[in-house]
Amino acid sequence: MLQVDALSSRYGRIGALFGVSLRVEQGELVALVGANGAGKTTLLRALSGVQPTSAGSVRFDGVDVTRASPRQRVRMGIVQVPEGRQVFGPLSVEDNLRLGAFVRPAAEVAGGLERIYRLFPVLHGKRHEAAGTLSGGQQQMLAIGRALMTQPRLLLLDEPSMGLAPRLVAEIFATIRSLKDAATTILLVDQNARAALAIADRAYVLEVGRIALSGRGEELLDDPGVRQAYLGL
């Protein structure tokens, strides 16, 4: 579904990605792990079109989208849940969800809301409250729900467990697993490398803007180098 070839990106004169190549097959959950500053968020932003690229290509379902705008990519089905949630704080929970459905026909919105409320029952009880009053975990649920309202074909998750208590981290990863089980195609970035690799079909290790390792999730989870560098073992 997604094919990235020799992708490079920079911030001004400073390089951030250097010839990154990876693939995500339909229905897969692929994890991208690495230290802070390795370029993981930059890569997701490049895939969603908000970060310019300087070389390489991105193909989605066989179509070259390297120069496509973020809006065009969303309409094709590439949707990102950004780092830090970035919900619209003054708006209600339900209005945030409705904003996620801007590319869907109006007739599908009610069904989409019903699906999200089944997935995250706590949001239903708070649907008329301002999103900014939610806890961090609830805001993360809302950010994921808002993305799902678009009915994405490829879901880009950027640090969904960041800043959450262990119980909420487990809950968020259980939700991600359920999305995977429902055949949602996911590219996941998370500092919790152990949890990300445990649920991934395949994974890539990014080091200073370059792919250093790749393999099946459980293989990398058992790799001595990965365990020492990212799992603290």
C-alpha positions, 0 to 999 in steps of 0.5 A: 500500500505504501512504498517509500524509496530513498526519501530525504528531507531537511530543515533549511540546511540541516538534513533530517532524513537521508535516503529512507526506504520502507514499505507498508502492506495492506492490513499490516501494522508497521512500527518505527522505533528510534531515539529522540531526534532520529527523524521519526516524526519528520518521516510521518510528516513527510508521508502526510505531506506537511514536511517538504522532501528534498529527494526520493519518492512516496507511492500510495497504492501504486500512485506517486504522491510525492508532490501531493498536498496534505489535503489530497493525501487525506482524501486518498486515505492517508491520515495522521494522528499528530504528536501531542494530540492537537485537539481543538480545545474550545470545541466540543468532543463531538465537534472535534470528531465531526471535523475529522469527517470533512472528507466523508459524505454527510450521510456517513457522519452519524454512523462514524460517530456511533463507531467512535463512541463504541470504540471509546465509550468515555467520549460519548459521555463527554461528547458535549464538553470542551475537548480542552477539559479532557484528560491526556488519555481522553484527548488521545482517544479523541485524536485517534477517533477524529482520524478514524472519522475520515475512514483512513486507508493508512493510519499514521500514529505519532507517539500515541502513548506520550505522557500517559500513565501506564494504565492508559498506555496499556489501554491505548495499545489495546485500542491500536491492537483492535484496529489492527485486528479490524484490518486497519493499515497502521504505521506506528511511531512510539517511544515505548519500543517494547509495546510497539514491537510487541504488536507490530507485524514488521518494524524499522529502526531509525537512527539519525535519519537513516534506516539501521535495521528492519525485520519482523516485530518479534525478531527486533524485540529479541535483537540484542542491539535493539534490546540494549539501545531501546529496551534498556535490557 
